[in-house]
C-alpha cells in the first residue's frame, strides 16, 4: 500500500497551487502574443484566445481536483489508523459476530456513562489486556463526540504518525472550505476573468463571415475588454 503523503505545504510551495498560478501566467502571455500579432485576422485571434482560455480553465480545475484528491486520500489514510467501529470481520461466524457485538455494545455503554478520565482509564486497561472491543468502543465514542484529546492521547502513543489528529482536523477544515488559508485557494483556483474572445468565438465560429466585436482595450495585463452590442 502506498501511503498518501501529507498535504502540509504552504500554498506558495504546493505543487497544484503553483500549477494553477502558472496556468494564469501562461494564458496571459500567450493571449498577449496572439493579440499583438498583426499578421493574423481578428477572427483567427478570437479563435486562438478562446481556445487558450478554455485550456486555462481546464488546467485550473484539474489542479484543484488534484489537490482535493490528495487531501481526501490523506484524510482517509489517517482515519483508517484509528480503530473505530465494531471491527467485526465480514467472514466471522454468526455466533462470533453476536459475541463480539455484545462485547462492543457493553463497552460502548460504559464509555458513554464514564467521564473523560474514566474513558482514558478504559483505554489504558484495554491496551494492557488486549481488549479490542473496549479500545474500539472508547475511540469510536471519542471520535463521534469530537473528544480529540482522548483520540490524540491514544494516537500519539500508539501510532508513528505523530500529530495525526491535528493533521486530520486541518484536512477536514480545508475540504470544507474553512481553512485559514482558504483565501489562497479562492485566488489561485479562480480562472482569470473570461476574455471577450471567449464570448465572441462561440457566437461566430459557425458563421464564416462573422467578425468579432471591436478591438477594445486592455484593462489589465493580458486581458482585453471589448464593448458588447
N, C-alpha and C positions, 0 to 999 in steps of 0.2 A: 504493500500500500504506500502510495506517495503522500507524504504529509504536506498539506497545504501550507505555504509559507505565511508568516504573519503579514498583515496589511497595516503596517505601522508607520510607513514613511510619510513625512510631511508632504502635502500636495506639491510643493516645489521640488520634491525628489521622486515622486511617484511616477512610474513609467506611463500610466494611462492618462494622468493629468498632463504630463509633458507631451504625450502624443496628441491630445486634444488641442493644446496650445500651438503645437507645431502645425496642425492642420489649418488653424486660423491664419497663421503667418504665411503658409504655403498658398492658401486661397488668395489672400490679399496680394501677394507678389505676382502670382500667375495672372490674376484678373487684371492687375495694372498693366502687365506686359501685353495682354490681349488688347486692352482698350487703347494703348498707346501705339499700337501697330497700325500705321496709316496706310499700309499696303493691302488691307483687307476691308471688306464691306461691313457696314453696321450690322447687317443681318448675320454675317458669319461671326462677328464679335459677340453678338447676343447669344447665339447658339453655344459658343465656346464658354462664355462666362456662366451661362445657365448650367452647363454640364459640370464645370468646376465647382459650382455651388452645391449641386446635388451630391457630388463626391465628398465635399467637405461636411455636409450634413450627415452623410452615412458614416464617415470616419469618426465624427464626434459621437454619434450614437453607439458605434461599435466600441469606442474607448470606454464609454460609461458602462456598457454592458459587461465588458471585461472586468472593470473594477468591481461592479456589483457581484459578478460571479465569484471573483476571488474572495470577497467578503463573506458571501454565503457559504462557500466551501470551507473557509477557515472557521466560521462560526459552527457549522455542522460538525467539524472535526473536534473542536473544543467541547461542544456539548456532549459528544459521544464518549468523552473521557470520564464524565461523571456518571456513576451507576445510578440511574433513576428508573422508576417503573418497577414492575414486579420482577423482571429478568427471567421470567419463566420461558424455557425453551419450547419452541413450537412442537418438537418431537417428543416432549415429555408425555408420559402416560397420563390418562385421566386421573388416576389415583394420585400420582405425583403432583400434578397440577393443583389438585384440591388441597393437598397438604401444604404446598408452597404458598398458595393464595391465602390460606388460613393464617400462616405464619406472617405473611406480609401485612394482612389486614390488622392483626393483633399489634404488630409493631407500629403500624401507621396510627392506630388509636392511641397508643402510648405516647408517640411523638406529638400527636395533636394535643394531648392533655398536659404535656410537660411544658416547662418554660425553656428559654434558650439554653440555660445552663444544664437543664435536665437532658435536652437533646444532645448537647455536647458530650455528656456522660454516656448517653446511649451509644453515640458514635464510637467513643473510646472503647467501650465494652464490646461493641460489635467487631472492631478491629482486633481486639485481644483474643476473642473467641472464634473469629472467622464466621460471624453471624451475618450472612449476606442479606437476609430478609430485613433485619434491623437497619443495616447500613443503607440499603436502598430506600427503606421507608423514611428514615430521617432525612436523607438527602433529597428525596422527592418532595417531602413537606417543605424543606428549606427553599428549594428552587421554586416551588409553586407559590410560596408566600414571600418571595424576594428577601429571604433571610441570608443575605450574601455573606455575612461574617461567618456563619456556620459552614457554608459551602467553601469559603476561602480557607478556613482553618483546615478543612479536610484536603482540599486540592493542594495547598502549599506544602503539606506534609507528605502526601502520597503520590503526587504527580511530578514529572520532570518539567512540565510546562508551568513554570512559576508565573504568578500573576495572571493566570488564565481567566479568573473570574472578572477581573477588571478589563482584560482584553475583550472578553465576550460581551461585557456590558457596552464597551465602546463600539463594538461592531454592530450590536443591535441598535444603538443610537444612530450610527451612521446610516444603516439600512432604512431607518425610519425617518431620515432627514432631520435629525435633532442634534447632529454633531456640532461642536463649537466651530469646526472648520467647514461647515456646510456652505458658507459663502464662497469658498474656493470652488466648490462643485458647481454652484449656480453660475459662476462666472466662466469656469473652464469648459463646461459641457453644454453651454448655450451657444449655438452657432452664431456667427456674425450676422448682422441684420440682412434679411433677404434683399438682394440687389434687384434693381428694376429689370435687369435682363432675365432673371428667373421668373418674373411675372410675364414678361413680353414673349419669351420663346414659346411657351405652350399655346399662346394666342395666335402666333404667326407661323409656327412650324409646318402646318398643313396647308398653308397658303403661300405658294412660291413667290408671289409678287408682293406680299405684305412686308412692310418695313417696321422696325422697332420705333418707339417714340423718340422724341428729341434727345440729343446727346446728354442733356442735363448737366449737373455739376457735382464735383467731388465734395462730399460732406464730411468725410473722414478718410484717413489713408486707405486707399483701395476700394472704397465704397462710393458708387455713383448713384445719385438720386435723380430720377427723371420725373418730370411733371406727368400727371395722369390725365387722360382725356376720356 
